[in-house]
């Protein structure tokens, strides 16, 4: 269910960003006097939000950045240990990103920061993309860590030639 919501939200934000860029290009060439100063700003907001929301599905599906080629060369025990270490480091990173990101959002809200365009958009909504996305990544990291520690299945959890070929 959550994956569907994430996918729909990412798609919606991408479509909104693409629509704004298309409108901006059209206006720039045919009706430049109607060009706004906030179109590109919102395109960036939509893109950033979409990118940060994409982190959780990538972790959940084990498609985040990792050295598959190196893992593939290691024996079963070493792959498992290295994956656990990588998951712990990733978890520590997103927890830190989440914590400090929410502090930044609170600070921006307290300061009343607004964008410089005529939209005067509250910047804490923009800043919120990072801690929101990082917070969404915590449960998949915890779940995958649980699986590697307590429910390890070498037949389905090891990096194989298929993984390396899939990512080429």
C-alpha positions in Angstrom: 0.0 0.0 0.0 2.7 2.5 1.0 4.7 1.6 -2.2 1.7 2.5 -4.3 1.3 5.8 -2.6 5.0 6.6 -3.0 4.9 5.6 -6.7 1.8 7.7 -7.3 3.2 10.7 -5.5 6.5 10.5 -7.3 4.7 10.2 -10.6 2.4 13.2 -9.8 5.3 15.4 -8.7 7.3 14.4 -11.9 4.3 15.2 -14.1 3.7 18.6 -12.3 7.4 19.5 -12.8 7.4 18.4 -16.5 4.2 20.4 -17.1 5.7 23.5 -15.5 8.8 23.2 -17.6 6.8 22.7 -20.8 4.6 25.8 -20.0 7.7 27.8 -19.2 9.4 26.9 -22.5 6.2 27.7 -24.4 5.8 31.0 -22.7 9.5 32.0 -23.1 9.3 31.6 -26.9 5.8 32.7 -27.7 4.5 34.9 -24.8 7.5 36.1 -22.8 5.6 38.8 -21.0 3.4 36.2 -19.3 6.5 34.3 -17.9 6.4 34.0 -14.1 9.4 34.2 -11.8 8.2 31.2 -9.8 7.8 28.4 -12.5 11.3 27.1 -12.3 11.3 27.4 -8.5 8.3 25.0 -8.3 9.8 22.7 -10.8 12.8 22.3 -8.5 10.5 21.8 -5.5 8.6 19.0 -7.3 11.8 17.4 -8.5 13.5 17.5 -5.1 10.4 16.0 -3.4 10.1 13.3 -5.9 13.8 12.3 -5.6 13.7 12.1 -1.8 10.5 10.1 -1.8 12.2 7.6 -4.2 14.7 6.7 -1.5 12.4 4.4 0.5 11.4 2.1 -2.5 15.0 1.9 -3.5 16.0 0.7 -0.1 13.0 -1.6 0.2 13.9 -3.3 -3.2 17.7 -3.3 -2.5 18.2 -1.1 -5.6 20.1 1.7 -3.7 23.7 2.4 -4.4 26.0 -0.5 -3.4 29.0 -2.3 -4.8 27.2 -5.4 -6.3 30.2 -6.4 -8.3 32.4 -6.6 -5.2 29.7 -8.4 -3.2 29.3 -10.9 -6.0 32.9 -11.9 -5.7 32.7 -12.6 -1.9 31.8 -15.8 -0.2 28.3 -16.2 1.5 29.4 -15.2 5.0 31.4 -12.2 3.9 28.5 -11.0 1.7 26.1 -11.2 4.7 28.5 -9.4 7.0 29.3 -6.7 4.5 25.6 -6.2 3.8 24.8 -5.9 7.5 27.6 -3.3 7.9 26.3 -1.4 4.9 22.7 -1.5 6.2 23.9 -0.2 9.6 25.9 2.6 8.0 22.9 3.5 5.7 20.6 3.4 8.7 22.8 5.7 10.8 23.1 8.1 7.8 19.3 8.4 7.2 18.6 8.7 11.0 21.1 11.5 11.2 19.8 13.1 8.0 16.3 12.9 9.4 17.1 14.3 12.8 19.1 17.3 11.5 16.7 17.8 8.6 13.7 18.1 10.9 15.7 20.6 13.0 16.4 22.6 9.9 12.6 22.6 9.0 11.7 23.7 12.5 14.3 26.5 12.3 13.1 27.6 8.9 9.5 27.6 10.1 10.4 29.6 13.2 12.3 32.2 11.1 9.5 32.5 8.6 11.8 32.0 5.6 10.1 32.5 2.3 11.3 32.1 -1.3 12.6 35.2 -3.2 10.1 34.9 -6.0 6.7 36.6 -6.1 5.2 33.4 -4.8 6.8 33.9 -1.4 6.6 30.2 -0.8 7.4 29.1 2.7 10.8 27.4 2.5 10.2 25.0 5.3 8.0 23.0 2.9 10.9 22.7 0.5 13.4 21.8 3.2 11.0 19.2 4.5 11.6 17.0 1.5 15.0 15.8 2.9 13.9 14.7 6.4 10.6 13.3 5.1 12.4 11.2 2.5 15.0 10.1 5.1 12.4 9.2 7.6 10.6 7.1 5.0 13.9 5.2 4.5 14.2 4.2 8.1 11.7 1.3 8.2 13.0 -0.4 5.0 16.5 -0.2 6.4 15.4 -1.7 9.7 13.4 -4.5 8.0 16.3 -5.4 5.7 18.6 -5.4 8.7 16.3 -7.7 10.6 16.1 -10.1 7.6 19.9 -10.2 7.2 20.5 -10.8 10.9 17.6 -13.1 11.9 16.1 -14.5 8.6 19.0 -14.8 6.3 18.3 -17.0 3.2 21.4 -17.4 1.0 19.2 -18.6 -1.9 17.3 -15.3 -2.2 19.4 -12.7 -0.4 22.9 -13.1 -1.9 24.1 -10.9 -4.8 24.2 -13.2 -7.8 25.3 -12.8 -11.4 21.6 -11.8 -12.2 21.9 -8.7 -9.9 25.2 -7.6 -11.6 23.7 -8.2 -15.1 20.5 -6.4 -14.2 22.3 -3.2 -13.3 24.5 -3.0 -16.4 
